Amino acid sequence: GSDSPAVGTRMGTASMLLFADNIDKLVQPTGDAATEVGKGQAEADAFYHANQIRTKVNGPNADSGVKESYIKVFQDLAQGLGDLRDGVKQLAQHYTTLEDAGRMKATDLQNAMQSTSSDFTSLVTDAGGSGGGAS
């Protein structure tokens, strides 16, 4: 994008806000996915393998298992996307031109994106992975 066509292509508020708006469009469907997964229930017959499937999907008390993990992952993703959107909007308020962004300190970027790190680490650990690489 360009703040001024006469200057040429450069990063500016408009492109940062467009990115934030596009991320925002993903937040609601991701939250909706968590809700839809929560509505599902494995209702297998009462024989050994069916019980195994039901336990893996719903958990032994219908409050854990793969289903609950996916709900948490979608919730983490929605939270992370929302925080990413907010961080980009925060940066767009402070750095409106490429020249401004060139003076950005690493701590400014880190502060704007700080909450996304824990959101996406939670997503990884809720999905069964190791979130040790993010900080």
FIZADO-167450 format. One record per residue: residue number from 1; residue in three letters; x, y, z of N, C-alpha, C in turn. Coordinates in steps of 0.02 Angstrom, whole numbers, plus 32768, in hexadecimal, padded with zeros to 4 digits. Atoms other than C-alpha are relative to their C-alpha. Layout:
REM FIZADO-167450
@pos->NUM code->Ala n_x->X n_y->Y n_z->Z ca_x->X ca_y->Y ca_z->Z c_x->X c_y->Y c_z->Z
...
END
This chain:
REM FIZADO-167450
@pos->1 code->Gly n_x->8029 n_y->7FC5 n_z->8000 ca_x->8000 ca_y->8000 ca_z->8000 c_x->802B c_y->803E c_z->8000
@pos->2 code->Ser n_x->7FDC n_y->7FC1 n_z->8002 ca_x->8030 ca_y->80B5 ca_z->7FF4 c_x->7FD7 c_y->8036 c_z->8022
@pos->3 code->Asp n_x->8022 n_y->7FC7 n_z->7FE2 ca_x->8005 ca_y->814B ca_z->805E c_x->7FFB c_y->8039 c_z->7FCE
@pos->4 code->Ser n_x->7FFE n_y->7FCB n_z->8032 ca_x->8030 ca_y->81BC ca_z->7FCC c_x->8018 c_y->7FE2 c_z->7FBE
@pos->5 code->Pro n_x->7FEB n_y->801E n_z->8040 ca_x->8031 ca_y->817E ca_z->7F17 c_x->803D c_y->8021 c_z->7FE1
@pos->6 code->Ala n_x->7FC8 n_y->7FDD n_z->801D ca_x->80B1 ca_y->8202 ca_z->7EEA c_x->8043 c_y->7FE8 c_z->801C
@pos->7 code->Val n_x->7FC2 n_y->8015 n_z->7FDF ca_x->8131 ca_y->81B8 ca_z->7F62 c_x->8013 c_y->7FB9 c_z->7FED
@pos->8 code->Gly n_x->7FF1 n_y->8045 n_z->8011 ca_x->8124 ca_y->8104 ca_z->7F28 c_x->7FE2 c_y->7FD0 c_z->8033
@pos->9 code->Thr n_x->801C n_y->8033 n_z->7FD4 ca_x->80F9 ca_y->8062 ca_z->7F7F c_x->8026 c_y->7FFF c_z->8042
@pos->10 code->Arg n_x->7FE1 n_y->8004 n_z->7FBE ca_x->811A ca_y->8060 ca_z->8039 c_x->7FCC c_y->7FE9 c_z->8032
@pos->11 code->Met n_x->802D n_y->8016 n_z->7FCB ca_x->80D2 ca_y->801B ca_z->80D8 c_x->7FE7 c_y->803E c_z->8024
@pos->12 code->Gly n_x->801C n_y->7FC9 n_z->7FDA ca_x->805E ca_y->808E ca_z->8133 c_x->7FC4 c_y->7FE9 c_z->8027
@pos->13 code->Thr n_x->8039 n_y->8010 n_z->7FD6 ca_x->7FC8 ca_y->8096 ca_z->81A2 c_x->7FCB c_y->7FD9 c_z->7FDA
@pos->14 code->Ala n_x->8035 n_y->8022 n_z->8026 ca_x->7F50 ca_y->8061 ca_z->8118 c_x->800E c_y->7FB6 c_z->7FF8
@pos->15 code->Ser n_x->7FF1 n_y->8047 n_z->800A ca_x->7FAA ca_y->7FBD ca_z->80F5 c_x->7FFF c_y->7FDA c_z->8042
@pos->16 code->Met n_x->8001 n_y->8021 n_z->7FBF ca_x->7FBF ca_y->7F97 ca_z->81AE c_x->7FB8 c_y->7FF5 c_z->8017
@pos->17 code->Leu n_x->8046 n_y->8006 n_z->7FEC ca_x->7F07 ca_y->7FB8 ca_z->81CE c_x->7FDA c_y->7FCE c_z->7FD5
@pos->18 code->Leu n_x->801E n_y->8033 n_z->802B ca_x->7ED5 ca_y->7F4E ca_z->8138 c_x->8012 c_y->7FBB c_z->8019
@pos->19 code->Phe n_x->7FEA n_y->8040 n_z->7FE3 ca_x->7F3C ca_y->7EBF ca_z->8180 c_x->7FD8 c_y->7FF1 c_z->8040
@pos->20 code->Ala n_x->8026 n_y->8009 n_z->7FC2 ca_x->7EE8 ca_y->7ED8 ca_z->822A c_x->7FB7 c_y->7FEF c_z->7FF2
@pos->21 code->Asp n_x->8047 n_y->800E n_z->8012 ca_x->7E3B ca_y->7EDA ca_z->81D9 c_x->7FF9 c_y->7FBA c_z->7FE4
@pos->22 code->Asn n_x->8003 n_y->8045 n_z->801B ca_x->7E61 ca_y->7E39 ca_z->817A c_x->8007 c_y->7FCD c_z->8038
@pos->23 code->Ile n_x->7FF9 n_y->802D n_z->7FC6 ca_x->7E9B ca_y->7DE5 ca_z->821B c_x->7FBF c_y->7FFF c_z->8027
@pos->24 code->Asp n_x->803F n_y->7FFA n_z->7FDA ca_x->7DFC ca_y->7E25 ca_z->8270 c_x->7FC9 c_y->7FD4 c_z->7FE1
@pos->25 code->Lys n_x->8032 n_y->8029 n_z->8022 ca_x->7D94 ca_y->7DC8 ca_z->81EE c_x->8005 c_y->7FB6 c_z->8012
@pos->26 code->Leu n_x->7FF6 n_y->8046 n_z->7FEE ca_x->7DDC ca_y->7D24 ca_z->822E c_x->7FEB c_y->7FF2 c_z->8049
@pos->27 code->Val n_x->800D n_y->800A n_z->7FB9 ca_x->7DB4 ca_y->7D40 ca_z->82E7 c_x->7FBC c_y->7FE0 c_z->800C
@pos->28 code->Gln n_x->8043 n_y->801A n_z->7FF4 ca_x->7CF8 ca_y->7D21 ca_z->82E3 c_x->7FF7 c_y->7FB8 c_z->7FE7
@pos->29 code->Pro n_x->8008 n_y->8046 n_z->8016 ca_x->7CFC ca_y->7C84 ca_z->8275 c_x->8027 c_y->7FCE c_z->802B
@pos->30 code->Thr n_x->7FD8 n_y->802C n_z->7FD5 ca_x->7D84 ca_y->7C3C ca_z->82E5 c_x->7FDB c_y->7FF3 c_z->8042
@pos->31 code->Gly n_x->8029 n_y->8009 n_z->7FC3 ca_x->7D1A ca_y->7C5B ca_z->8380 c_x->7FC3 c_y->7FD6 c_z->7FF3
@pos->32 code->Asp n_x->803A n_y->8029 n_z->8013 ca_x->7C84 ca_y->7C12 ca_z->8326 c_x->8012 c_y->7FB7 c_z->7FFA
@pos->33 code->Ala n_x->7FE9 n_y->8045 n_z->8007 ca_x->7CE9 ca_y->7B76 ca_z->82FF c_x->8005 c_y->7FDE c_z->8044
@pos->34 code->Ala n_x->7FFC n_y->801B n_z->7FBC ca_x->7D0B ca_y->7B5E ca_z->83B9 c_x->7FBB c_y->7FEE c_z->801A
@pos->35 code->Thr n_x->8045 n_y->800C n_z->7FEA ca_x->7C51 ca_y->7B6C ca_z->83DC c_x->7FE3 c_y->7FC2 c_z->7FDE
@pos->36 code->Glu n_x->801B n_y->8039 n_z->8025 ca_x->7C24 ca_y->7AEF ca_z->8354 c_x->801F c_y->7FBE c_z->8016
@pos->37 code->Val n_x->7FE0 n_y->803D n_z->7FE7 ca_x->7CA4 ca_y->7A70 ca_z->8390 c_x->7FE2 c_y->7FEE c_z->8043
@pos->38 code->Gly n_x->801E n_y->800D n_z->7FBE ca_x->7C5A ca_y->7A82 ca_z->843E c_x->7FBC c_y->7FE0 c_z->7FFD
@pos->39 code->Lys n_x->8042 n_y->801E n_z->8008 ca_x->7BB0 ca_y->7A4F ca_z->83FD c_x->8002 c_y->7FB6 c_z->7FEF
@pos->40 code->Gly n_x->7FFA n_y->8046 n_z->8014 ca_x->7BF1 ca_y->79A9 ca_z->83BC c_x->800B c_y->7FD1 c_z->803B
@pos->41 code->Gln n_x->7FF9 n_y->8032 n_z->7FCB ca_x->7BEE ca_y->790A ca_z->8423 c_x->8007 c_y->7FBC c_z->7FDE
@pos->42 code->Ala n_x->7FF9 n_y->8045 n_z->801A ca_x->7C2E ca_y->785C ca_z->83FC c_x->7FCE c_y->7FD4 c_z->8025
@pos->43 code->Glu n_x->8035 n_y->802A n_z->7FE3 ca_x->7B98 ca_y->77EB ca_z->8419 c_x->8005 c_y->7FBA c_z->7FE3
@pos->44 code->Ala n_x->7FF5 n_y->8044 n_z->801A ca_x->7BDC ca_y->773F ca_z->83F4 c_x->7FD9 c_y->7FCD c_z->802A
@pos->45 code->Asp n_x->8021 n_y->8036 n_z->7FDB ca_x->7B88 ca_y->769C ca_z->8425 c_x->802C c_y->7FE9 c_z->8039
@pos->46 code->Ala n_x->7FDD n_y->8017 n_z->7FC4 ca_x->7BBB ca_y->7643 ca_z->84C4 c_x->8025 c_y->7FBF c_z->7FF4
@pos->47 code->Phe n_x->7FD3 n_y->8039 n_z->8006 ca_x->7C42 ca_y->75CB ca_z->848D c_x->8047 c_y->801B c_z->8006
@pos->48 code->Tyr n_x->7FBC n_y->7FEB n_z->7FED ca_x->7CFD ca_y->75D0 ca_z->84AF c_x->801C c_y->8037 c_z->7FD4
@pos->49 code->His n_x->7FE1 n_y->7FCF n_z->802D ca_x->7D3B ca_y->762E ca_z->8414 c_x->7FD8 c_y->8041 c_z->7FFE
@pos->50 code->Ala n_x->802A n_y->7FC4 n_z->7FFE ca_x->7CA8 ca_y->76A6 ca_z->8417 c_x->800E c_y->8028 c_z->803F
@pos->51 code->Asn n_x->7FF0 n_y->7FDD n_z->7FC2 ca_x->7CCD ca_y->76CF ca_z->84CC c_x->8044 c_y->8021 c_z->7FFD
@pos->52 code->Gln n_x->7FBE n_y->7FE3 n_z->8009 ca_x->7D84 ca_y->76EC ca_z->84A0 c_x->7FFC c_y->8041 c_z->7FD7
@pos->53 code->Ile n_x->8008 n_y->7FC5 n_z->802B ca_x->7D51 ca_y->7766 ca_z->8416 c_x->7FDE c_y->8038 c_z->8027
@pos->54 code->Arg n_x->8025 n_y->7FCE n_z->7FD9 ca_x->7CD5 ca_y->77C0 ca_z->8486 c_x->802D c_y->8020 c_z->8034
@pos->55 code->Thr n_x->7FD3 n_y->7FE7 n_z->7FCC ca_x->7D57 ca_y->77D1 ca_z->8511 c_x->8036 c_y->802D c_z->7FE1
@pos->56 code->Lys n_x->7FCC n_y->7FD7 n_z->8020 ca_x->7DDC ca_y->7814 ca_z->8499 c_x->7FE3 c_y->8043 c_z->7FE8
@pos->57 code->Val n_x->801F n_y->7FC3 n_z->801B ca_x->7D63 ca_y->7892 ca_z->844C c_x->7FE6 c_y->802C c_z->8039
@pos->58 code->Asn n_x->8021 n_y->7FD9 n_z->7FCC ca_x->7D00 ca_y->78C9 ca_z->84E5 c_x->8026 c_y->8003 c_z->8042
@pos->59 code->Gly n_x->7FDF n_y->8006 n_z->7FC0 ca_x->7D75 ca_y->7899 ca_z->8572 c_x->7FD7 c_y->7FD2 c_z->802D
@pos->60 code->Pro n_x->8023 n_y->8031 n_z->7FD5 ca_x->7D46 ca_y->7821 ca_z->85FF c_x->7FC2 c_y->801D c_z->8022
@pos->61 code->Asn n_x->803A n_y->7FE0 n_z->7FE0 ca_x->7CCE ca_y->78A0 ca_z->864D c_x->7FDE c_y->8033 c_z->7FD3
@pos->62 code->Ala n_x->801D n_y->7FD3 n_z->8032 ca_x->7C99 ca_y->78F9 ca_z->85AC c_x->8017 c_y->8048 c_z->800A
@pos->63 code->Asp n_x->7FE7 n_y->7FBC n_z->7FF6 ca_x->7D05 ca_y->798F ca_z->85DB c_x->8049 c_y->8007 c_z->7FEC
@pos->64 code->Ser n_x->7FBA n_y->7FFC n_z->8016 ca_x->7DAD ca_y->796B ca_z->858B c_x->8005 c_y->7FDC c_z->7FBD
@pos->65 code->Gly n_x->7FF8 n_y->8025 n_z->803E ca_x->7DF2 ca_y->7906 ca_z->84F9 c_x->800E c_y->802E c_z->7FC6
@pos->66 code->Val n_x->7FF0 n_y->7FDD n_z->803D ca_x->7E0F ca_y->793A ca_z->8446 c_x->7FD0 c_y->803B c_z->7FF5
@pos->67 code->Lys n_x->8032 n_y->7FCC n_z->8009 ca_x->7D6F ca_y->799F ca_z->8440 c_x->8013 c_y->803F c_z->8028
@pos->68 code->Glu n_x->7FEE n_y->7FC8 n_z->7FD5 ca_x->7DA2 ca_y->7A0D ca_z->84D3 c_x->8040 c_y->8021 c_z->7FE9
@pos->69 code->Ser n_x->7FC1 n_y->7FE4 n_z->801A ca_x->7E50 ca_y->7A22 ca_z->848A c_x->7FF3 c_y->802E c_z->7FC4
@pos->70 code->Tyr n_x->800F n_y->7FD7 n_z->803A ca_x->7E09 ca_y->7A62 ca_z->83E6 c_x->7FDB c_y->8040 c_z->8012
@pos->71 code->Ile n_x->8023 n_y->7FC3 n_z->7FE9 ca_x->7D95 ca_y->7ADA ca_z->843F c_x->8033 c_y->8032 c_z->801B
@pos->72 code->Lys n_x->7FCC n_y->7FD4 n_z->7FE5 ca_x->7E2A ca_y->7B21 ca_z->849E c_x->802C c_y->801D c_z->7FC9
@pos->73 code->Val n_x->7FD6 n_y->7FE9 n_z->8037 ca_x->7E92 ca_y->7B2C ca_z->83FF c_x->7FDD c_y->8038 c_z->7FDA
@pos->74 code->Phe n_x->8025 n_y->7FCC n_z->8024 ca_x->7E0A ca_y->7B8E ca_z->83A4 c_x->7FF9 c_y->803F c_z->802B
@pos->75 code->Gln n_x->8005 n_y->7FC5 n_z->7FD4 ca_x->7DF3 ca_y->7C00 ca_z->843B c_x->8043 c_y->8024 c_z->8004
@pos->76 code->Asp n_x->7FBD n_y->7FE1 n_z->8000 ca_x->7EB0 ca_y->7C1D ca_z->8445 c_x->800E c_y->8024 c_z->7FBF
@pos->77 code->Leu n_x->7FF5 n_y->7FE2 n_z->8042 ca_x->7EB6 ca_y->7C41 ca_z->838B c_x->7FD8 c_y->8041 c_z->7FFA
@pos->78 code->Ala n_x->8029 n_y->7FC3 n_z->8003 ca_x->7E26 ca_y->7CBE ca_z->8397 c_x->801F c_y->8037 c_z->802B
@pos->79 code->Gln n_x->7FE1 n_y->7FCF n_z->7FD4 ca_x->7E7B ca_y->7D14 ca_z->842A c_x->8041 c_y->801A c_z->7FE1
@pos->80 code->Gly n_x->7FC2 n_y->7FEC n_z->801F ca_x->7F23 ca_y->7D16 ca_z->83D1 c_x->7FF6 c_y->802E c_z->7FC4
@pos->81 code->Leu n_x->800F n_y->7FD6 n_z->803A ca_x->7ED9 ca_y->7D5D ca_z->8331 c_x->7FE8 c_y->8045 c_z->8016
@pos->82 code->Gly n_x->8018 n_y->7FC0 n_z->7FE6 ca_x->7E7E ca_y->7DE3 ca_z->8394 c_x->8039 c_y->802A c_z->801C
@pos->83 code->Asp n_x->7FC8 n_y->7FDB n_z->7FE4 ca_x->7F1C ca_y->7E13 ca_z->83F0 c_x->8031 c_y->8017 c_z->7FC9
@pos->84 code->Leu n_x->7FD6 n_y->7FEC n_z->8039 ca_x->7F7F ca_y->7E15 ca_z->834C c_x->7FE2 c_y->803D c_z->7FDE
@pos->85 code->Arg n_x->8024 n_y->7FC7 n_z->801E ca_x->7EFC ca_y->7E88 ca_z->8300 c_x->800B c_y->803F c_z->8029
@pos->86 code->Asp n_x->7FF9 n_y->7FC6 n_z->7FD4 ca_x->7F04 ca_y->7EFB ca_z->8397 c_x->8048 c_y->801A c_z->8000
@pos->87 code->Gly n_x->7FBA n_y->7FEB n_z->8001 ca_x->7FC3 ca_y->7EFE ca_z->8395 c_x->8012 c_y->8025 c_z->7FC1
@pos->88 code->Val n_x->7FF2 n_y->7FDE n_z->803F ca_x->7FCA ca_y->7F2D ca_z->82DE c_x->7FDE c_y->8044 c_z->7FFF
@pos->89 code->Lys n_x->8022 n_y->7FBF n_z->7FFD ca_x->7F49 ca_y->7FB7 ca_z->82FA c_x->8027 c_y->8030 c_z->802E
@pos->90 code->Gln n_x->7FD8 n_y->7FD7 n_z->7FD2 ca_x->7FB2 ca_y->7FF6 ca_z->838C c_x->803E c_y->801B c_z->7FDC
@pos->91 code->Leu n_x->7FC5 n_y->7FEA n_z->8025 ca_x->804C ca_y->7FFB ca_z->831D c_x->7FED c_y->8034 c_z->7FCA
@pos->92 code->Ala n_x->8016 n_y->7FD1 n_z->8034 ca_x->7FEA ca_y->8054 ca_z->8293 c_x->7FF4 c_y->8046 c_z->801C
@pos->93 code->Gln n_x->800A n_y->7FBE n_z->7FE1 ca_x->7FBF ca_y->80DE ca_z->830D c_x->8042 c_y->8024 c_z->800D
@pos->94 code->His n_x->7FC0 n_y->7FE2 n_z->7FEE ca_x->8075 ca_y->80FA ca_z->833A c_x->802F c_y->800B c_z->7FC4
@pos->95 code->Tyr n_x->7FD2 n_y->7FFF n_z->8039 ca_x->80CB ca_y->80DC ca_z->8292 c_x->7FD7 c_y->8005 c_z->7FC0
@pos->96 code->Thr n_x->802D n_y->7FF6 n_z->8039 ca_x->806B ca_y->8128 ca_z->8201 c_x->8023 c_y->7FFE c_z->7FBD
@pos->97 code->Thr n_x->7FDC n_y->8001 n_z->8040 ca_x->80F4 ca_y->8128 ca_z->817D c_x->803A c_y->7FCF c_z->8006
@pos->98 code->Leu n_x->7FC6 n_y->802C n_z->8001 ca_x->8187 ca_y->80BB ca_z->814A c_x->8039 c_y->801F c_z->8028
@pos->99 code->Glu n_x->7FCB n_y->7FDD n_z->7FDB ca_x->81FB ca_y->813E ca_z->8192 c_x->7FF5 c_y->7FF7 c_z->804C
@pos->100 code->Asp n_x->8011 n_y->800B n_z->7FB9 ca_x->81A0 ca_y->8132 ca_z->823A c_x->8010 c_y->7FB8 c_z->8015
@pos->101 code->Ala n_x->7FF4 n_y->8046 n_z->7FF0 ca_x->81A7 ca_y->8075 ca_z->8236 c_x->804A c_y->7FF0 c_z->8002
@pos->102 code->Gly n_x->7FB7 n_y->8009 n_z->7FFF ca_x->8261 ca_y->807E ca_z->8210 c_x->801F c_y->8013 c_z->8043
@pos->103 code->Arg n_x->7FE7 n_y->7FEB n_z->7FBE ca_x->8277 ca_y->80D0 ca_z->82BA c_x->7FE1 c_y->7FD6 c_z->8039
@pos->104 code->Met n_x->8020 n_y->802B n_z->7FCE ca_x->8211 ca_y->804A ca_z->8313 c_x->8036 c_y->7FDA c_z->8027
@pos->105 code->Lys n_x->7FD3 n_y->8027 n_z->7FD6 ca_x->826B ca_y->7FFB ca_z->83A4 c_x->7FE6 c_y->7FB8 c_z->8005
@pos->106 code->Ala n_x->8015 n_y->8046 n_z->7FF8 ca_x->8269 ca_y->7F3F ca_z->83B9 c_x->7FD1 c_y->7FF7 c_z->803B
@pos->107 code->Thr n_x->802C n_y->8005 n_z->7FC6 ca_x->8218 ca_y->7F58 ca_z->8462 c_x->7FB9 c_y->8018 c_z->7FF0
@pos->108 code->Asp n_x->8042 n_y->7FE9 n_z->8014 ca_x->8188 ca_y->7FB7 ca_z->8410 c_x->7FD9 c_y->7FC7 c_z->7FDE
@pos->109 code->Leu n_x->801F n_y->8039 n_z->8022 ca_x->8164 ca_y->7F23 ca_z->839F c_x->7FF1 c_y->7FC9 c_z->8032
@pos->110 code->Gln n_x->800A n_y->8035 n_z->7FCE ca_x->817B ca_y->7EA9 ca_z->842E c_x->7FC5 c_y->8011 c_z->802E
@pos->111 code->Asn n_x->8038 n_y->7FEC n_z->7FD4 ca_x->8102 ca_y->7F0B ca_z->849D c_x->7FBE c_y->7FFA c_z->7FDC
@pos->112 code->Ala n_x->803F n_y->8003 n_z->8026 ca_x->807F ca_y->7F15 ca_z->8413 c_x->7FEB c_y->7FB8 c_z->7FF4
@pos->113 code->Met n_x->800F n_y->8046 n_z->8010 ca_x->808A ca_y->7E59 ca_z->83F3 c_x->8006 c_y->7FD2 c_z->803C
@pos->114 code->Gln n_x->7FF1 n_y->8029 n_z->7FC5 ca_x->80AD ca_y->7E1D ca_z->84A4 c_x->7FC9 c_y->7FCE c_z->8011
@pos->115 code->Ser n_x->8036 n_y->802E n_z->7FED ca_x->8002 ca_y->7DD2 ca_z->84C7 c_x->7FF5 c_y->7FC8 c_z->7FCD
@pos->116 code->Thr n_x->8009 n_y->8034 n_z->8033 ca_x->8002 ca_y->7D72 ca_z->8422 c_x->802C c_y->7FC4 c_z->800F
@pos->117 code->Ser n_x->7FD2 n_y->8036 n_z->7FF2 ca_x->8097 ca_y->7D0B ca_z->845B c_x->7FE1 c_y->7FCC c_z->802E
@pos->118 code->Ser n_x->801E n_y->802F n_z->7FD1 ca_x->803D ca_y->7CBF ca_z->84EF c_x->7FC2 c_y->7FDF c_z->7FE2
@pos->119 code->Asp n_x->803B n_y->801D n_z->8021 ca_x->7F9E ca_y->7CA6 ca_z->8487 c_x->8014 c_y->7FC6 c_z->7FD3
@pos->120 code->Phe n_x->7FEC n_y->8034 n_z->802F ca_x->7FF8 ca_y->7C42 ca_z->8402 c_x->8026 c_y->7FC8 c_z->8022
@pos->121 code->Thr n_x->7FE1 n_y->8035 n_z->7FD8 ca_x->8060 ca_y->7BE4 ca_z->8483 c_x->7FCA c_y->7FD4 c_z->801E
@pos->122 code->Ser n_x->8038 n_y->8026 n_z->7FE5 ca_x->7FBD ca_y->7BB0 ca_z->84D6 c_x->7FE0 c_y->7FD5 c_z->7FCA
@pos->123 code->Leu n_x->801C n_y->8026 n_z->8037 ca_x->7F7A ca_y->7B7A ca_z->842D c_x->8028 c_y->7FC1 c_z->7FF4
@pos->124 code->Val n_x->7FD5 n_y->803A n_z->800D ca_x->800F ca_y->7B08 ca_z->8412 c_x->7FFA c_y->7FCD c_z->8039
@pos->125 code->Thr n_x->8003 n_y->802F n_z->7FC8 ca_x->8009 ca_y->7ABC ca_z->84C1 c_x->7FBB c_y->7FE1 c_z->8006
@pos->126 code->Asp n_x->8044 n_y->801D n_z->7FFF ca_x->7F4B ca_y->7AA6 ca_z->84BB c_x->7FF6 c_y->7FCD c_z->7FC9
@pos->127 code->Ala n_x->8004 n_y->8031 n_z->8037 ca_x->7F63 ca_y->7A49 ca_z->8417 c_x->802C c_y->7FC2 c_z->800E
@pos->128 code->Gly n_x->7FD7 n_y->8039 n_z->7FEE ca_x->7FDC ca_y->79D3 ca_z->8470 c_x->8049 c_y->8007 c_z->7FF0
@pos->129 code->Gly n_x->7FBA n_y->7FF5 n_z->8012 ca_x->807F ca_y->7A21 ca_z->8436 c_x->8026 c_y->801F c_z->803A
@pos->130 code->Ser n_x->7FD5 n_y->7FE0 n_z->7FCF ca_x->810D ca_y->7A72 ca_z->8492 c_x->8006 c_y->804A c_z->7FEE
@pos->131 code->Gly n_x->7FFF n_y->7FB9 n_z->800E ca_x->8100 ca_y->7B2F ca_z->849F c_x->803F c_y->8022 c_z->8019
@pos->132 code->Gly n_x->7FC4 n_y->7FE4 n_z->7FE3 ca_x->81B0 ca_y->7B49 ca_z->84E2 c_x->8025 c_y->8030 c_z->7FD3
@pos->133 code->Gly n_x->7FDA n_y->7FD6 n_z->802C ca_x->81F0 ca_y->7BA4 ca_z->8447 c_x->7FEA c_y->8048 c_z->7FFE
@pos->134 code->Ala n_x->8019 n_y->7FBB n_z->8003 ca_x->8184 ca_y->7C40 ca_z->8457 c_x->800B c_y->8022 c_z->8043
@pos->135 code->Ser n_x->7FFA n_y->7FDA n_z->7FC3 ca_x->81A4 ca_y->7CC9 ca_z->84D3 c_x->7FF2 c_y->8048 c_z->7FF3
END
